[in-house]
Amino acid sequence: MNNEQLTRMRDGKGFIAALDQSGGSTPKALKLYGIEESAYSGDEEMFALIHQMRSRMMTSPAFTGERVLGAILFEGTMDREVEGMGAAEYLWSQKKVIPFLKIDKGLADEENDVQVMKPNPGLDDLLAKAKSKGIFGTKMRSVIKEANAVGIEAVVAQQFEVGRQILAAGLVPIIEPEVDINSATKGEAEVLLKKALLAELDRQPADQPVMLKLTLPNIDGFYDELVAHKSVLRVVALSGGYTRDDANAKLSRNKGIIASFSRALTEGLSAQQSDAEFNAAIDAAIGSIYAASSS
């Protein structure tokens, strides 16, 4: 594990850019960026276009470690190059942005009002590859639909089981049990989630810390105990479908939590923009998210 990156992730100012749309979410991301499905044919062309979009973001003068602490990559991005070097190497060596990798294989069918992660039999090989390419940590997502204690405990147990496998490979896991922002029982689900997370964290050695990526809570400051926990390196927030303005406003009221936004970061960016327009738009987005993460 890179100690400089570890210290920076624990103490640094800024936020994490989530650039990890997978195959299922890529068409939507491209459409929001101004590229219709009719503009490409098949996965290869689609992933080439999304890589162009991500490269444009990463190479922008606004995208540096001064405000962007880390970036989460999709496996296809990690395997490609940015300005002639591997994407993870480029992020750290040229931008001082800490590289993470999305490692889950998507969500299983809903059961007990949650979706756990699908099985991931090739994970050890993927972790070894990530480590060799300079990746610092990983991200994996589950979804909680309603306040169901059985389901929520299953999500958290699976996340920590896989998280410990990731730690054993020398990487830092971002544990992401997302609570659906449209859930009718969101507040109750957050109570159950915090209890389950604290139970696992209390078993987790402080010298093997994890990161948490959580939906912004209904009650401001609700996750303060998680932020302060000795076994938590950092708590980050997903935008979860909120607009950037809404996500930033909620984030700024939760001290000690920083952003890890995806759609809220790319909001307003377009393939049709000139480089000057694009750089101005991403500079404004980064500035607003950085401010909300620093308040």
C-alpha positions in Angstrom: 0.0 0.0 0.0 1.3 3.4 -0.9 1.8 5.4 2.3 1.8 8.8 0.6 -1.6 7.9 -0.9 -2.9 6.6 2.4 -1.9 9.7 4.3 -3.4 11.9 1.5 -6.7 10.0 1.5 -7.0 10.2 5.3 -6.0 13.9 5.7 -6.3 15.6 2.3 -8.9 18.1 1.1 -11.0 17.4 -1.9 -13.3 14.7 -3.2 -13.4 11.5 -5.2 -14.5 11.6 -8.9 -16.6 8.5 -9.8 -15.7 7.7 -13.4 -16.8 4.1 -13.2 -20.0 3.7 -15.3 -20.2 0.1 -16.3 -21.7 -1.5 -19.5 -25.2 -1.1 -18.2 -25.0 2.6 -17.3 -22.7 3.7 -20.1 -25.4 4.5 -22.8 -27.2 6.8 -20.3 -23.9 8.5 -19.4 -23.1 9.0 -23.1 -26.6 10.4 -23.8 -26.3 12.9 -21.0 -22.9 13.9 -22.5 -24.6 14.5 -25.8 -23.9 11.2 -27.7 -27.0 9.3 -28.8 -27.0 5.5 -29.1 -27.3 5.9 -32.9 -23.8 7.4 -32.9 -22.1 4.0 -32.1 -22.5 0.3 -32.9 -21.7 -2.3 -30.3 -19.8 -2.4 -27.0 -16.4 -1.7 -28.5 -17.4 1.6 -30.1 -19.4 2.5 -27.0 -16.5 1.9 -24.6 -14.1 3.8 -26.9 -16.5 6.9 -26.7 -16.8 6.7 -22.9 -13.0 6.4 -22.6 -12.7 9.6 -24.7 -15.1 11.4 -22.3 -13.2 10.2 -19.2 -9.9 11.0 -20.8 -11.1 14.5 -21.6 -12.1 14.9 -17.9 -8.8 13.5 -16.6 -6.6 15.6 -18.9 -8.5 18.8 -18.2 -6.4 21.5 -16.5 -9.1 21.7 -13.8 -8.8 18.0 -12.9 -5.8 17.9 -10.5 -5.0 16.6 -7.0 -5.5 20.1 -5.6 -9.2 19.5 -5.5 -9.7 16.0 -6.7 -8.3 13.5 -4.1 -9.1 10.4 -6.0 -10.9 8.9 -9.1 -12.8 5.6 -9.4 -12.2 3.8 -12.7 -14.1 1.1 -14.5 -11.9 -1.9 -15.4 -12.0 -1.0 -19.1 -10.6 2.4 -18.2 -7.8 0.9 -16.1 -6.8 -1.3 -19.0 -6.6 1.7 -21.4 -4.1 4.5 -21.7 -4.3 8.2 -21.1 -1.7 10.3 -22.9 0.4 7.3 -23.6 0.4 5.8 -20.1 -1.9 3.5 -18.1 -4.9 5.4 -16.7 -4.0 4.7 -13.0 -0.4 5.6 -13.6 -1.4 8.8 -15.4 -3.7 9.9 -12.6 -1.1 9.6 -9.9 2.1 10.6 -11.7 0.7 13.5 -13.7 -2.2 14.7 -11.5 -1.6 13.4 -8.0 -5.1 11.9 -8.1 -5.4 8.6 -6.2 -6.7 5.8 -8.5 -9.5 3.4 -7.4 -11.1 0.5 -9.3 -14.8 -0.6 -9.4 -14.6 -4.3 -8.8 -18.1 -5.6 -8.4 -19.9 -7.5 -11.2 -23.3 -5.8 -10.6 -26.3 -6.5 -8.5 -28.1 -9.8 -7.7 -31.9 -9.9 -7.9 -33.8 -8.2 -5.1 -34.4 -10.3 -2.0 -35.4 -9.0 1.5 -35.7 -5.5 0.0 -32.0 -5.3 -1.0 -29.7 -6.3 -3.8 -26.5 -7.8 -2.7 -23.5 -8.1 -5.2 -23.4 -10.9 -7.7 -20.7 -13.6 -7.1 -17.2 -12.5 -8.2 -15.1 -15.7 -8.7 -12.3 -13.9 -10.6 -11.8 -11.2 -7.9 -8.3 -12.3 -6.7 -7.0 -12.1 -10.2 -8.5 -8.7 -10.7 -7.1 -7.4 -7.5 -3.6 -8.7 -8.4 -3.9 -6.9 -11.8 -5.1 -3.7 -10.2 -2.2 -3.7 -7.7 0.3 -4.2 -10.6 -1.2 -1.2 -12.4 -0.9 1.1 -9.4 -4.5 1.1 -8.1 -4.8 2.2 -4.4 -8.3 1.0 -3.6 -11.5 -0.5 -4.8 -15.2 0.2 -4.9 -18.2 -2.2 -4.8 -21.9 -1.3 -4.6 -25.0 -3.0 -3.1 -28.4 -1.4 -2.9 -30.9 -1.1 0.0 -34.5 -0.5 -1.1 -36.4 -0.6 2.2 -35.7 -0.8 6.0 -35.4 -4.6 6.2 -33.0 -5.7 8.9 -32.4 -9.1 7.4 -31.6 -7.7 4.0 -29.4 -4.8 5.4 -27.4 -7.2 7.6 -26.8 -9.4 4.5 -25.6 -6.5 2.5 -23.2 -5.3 5.2 -21.9 -8.8 5.9 -21.1 -9.4 2.3 -19.5 -6.0 1.8 -17.1 -6.6 4.8 -16.4 -10.2 3.8 -15.3 -9.1 0.3 -13.6 -6.0 1.9 -11.4 -8.2 3.9 -10.4 -10.1 0.8 -9.4 -6.8 -0.8 -7.4 -5.7 2.3 -5.6 -9.0 2.2 -4.6 -8.2 -1.4 -3.0 -4.9 -0.2 -5.8 -2.6 -1.4 -8.2 -0.3 0.5 -11.9 -1.2 0.0 -14.6 1.4 -0.4 -17.7 -0.3 1.0 -20.8 1.0 -0.7 -24.2 0.0 0.7 -26.3 2.6 -1.2 -29.8 3.4 0.3 -32.2 4.3 -2.5 -33.0 8.0 -2.2 -36.6 7.2 -3.2 -37.1 4.6 -0.5 -40.3 5.2 1.5 -38.4 4.0 4.6 -35.0 5.7 3.9 -34.6 7.1 7.4 -35.4 3.8 9.1 -33.1 2.0 6.7 -30.3 4.4 7.7 -30.8 3.5 11.4 -30.4 -0.2 10.6 -27.5 0.4 8.3 -25.5 2.4 10.8 -26.0 -0.2 13.5 -24.8 -3.0 11.1 -21.8 -1.0 9.9 -20.7 -0.1 13.5 -21.0 -3.8 14.5 -18.6 -4.8 11.6 -16.3 -1.8 12.2 -15.9 -2.6 15.8 -14.4 -6.0 14.7 -12.1 -4.3 12.1 -8.5 -3.7 13.2 -7.6 0.0 13.1 -4.5 -0.7 11.1 -6.7 -2.3 8.3 -9.1 0.6 7.7 -11.9 0.6 5.2 -13.6 3.5 3.4 -17.4 3.9 3.4 -19.5 5.3 0.5 -23.0 6.2 1.7 -26.2 7.9 0.5 -26.5 11.3 2.1 -28.6 10.8 5.2 -32.0 12.2 6.1 -30.7 13.6 9.4 -27.6 15.9 9.1 -24.7 14.5 11.0 -26.3 11.1 11.3 -23.1 9.3 10.3 -20.7 11.3 12.6 -19.9 8.1 14.5 -18.7 6.5 11.3 -16.6 9.5 10.3 -14.9 9.3 13.7 -14.4 5.5 13.9 -10.8 4.4 14.2 -11.3 1.7 11.5 -12.6 4.1 8.9 -10.1 5.8 6.6 -12.7 8.2 5.0 -16.5 8.5 4.6 -17.6 9.6 1.1 -21.0 10.3 -0.2 -22.7 9.3 -3.5 -25.0 11.7 -5.3 -27.6 8.9 -5.8 -29.7 10.7 -8.4 -29.8 14.1 -6.6 -28.9 17.1 -8.8 -25.5 18.6 -8.2 -27.0 21.6 -6.3 -29.1 19.3 -4.0 -26.2 16.9 -3.4 -23.8 19.7 -2.6 -26.3 21.3 -0.2 -26.9 18.1 1.6 -23.2 17.2 1.7 -22.2 20.6 3.1 -24.4 19.9 6.1 -22.6 16.6 6.9 -19.2 17.6 8.3 -16.3 15.3 7.7 -17.9 13.5 4.7 -16.6 14.2 1.2 -18.2 13.7 -2.2 -17.8 10.7 -4.5 -20.1 11.9 -7.2 -20.6 10.5 -10.7 -23.7 12.0 -12.4 -23.5 15.2 -10.3 -19.9 15.7 -11.5 -20.6 15.2 -15.2 -23.8 17.3 -15.2 -23.5 20.0 -17.8 -20.6 18.5 -19.7 -21.1 17.9 -23.4 -19.2 16.3 -26.3 -20.3 19.3 -28.4 -18.5 21.8 -26.1 -15.2 23.4 -27.3 -12.3 22.5 -25.0 -12.5 26.0 -23.5 -16.2 25.5 -22.7 -15.7 22.0 -21.5 -12.8 23.0 -19.2 -14.8 26.0 -17.8 -17.8 23.7 -17.1 -15.7 21.0 -15.4 -13.8 23.7 -13.4 -17.1 25.0 -12.1 -18.4 21.5 -11.2 -15.2 20.6 -9.4 -15.1 23.9 -7.6 -18.7 23.5 -6.3 -18.2 19.9 -5.2 -14.8 20.7 -3.6 -16.4 23.5 -1.6 -19.3 21.3 -0.4 -16.7 18.6 0.6 -14.6 21.1 2.5 -17.3 22.8 4.5 
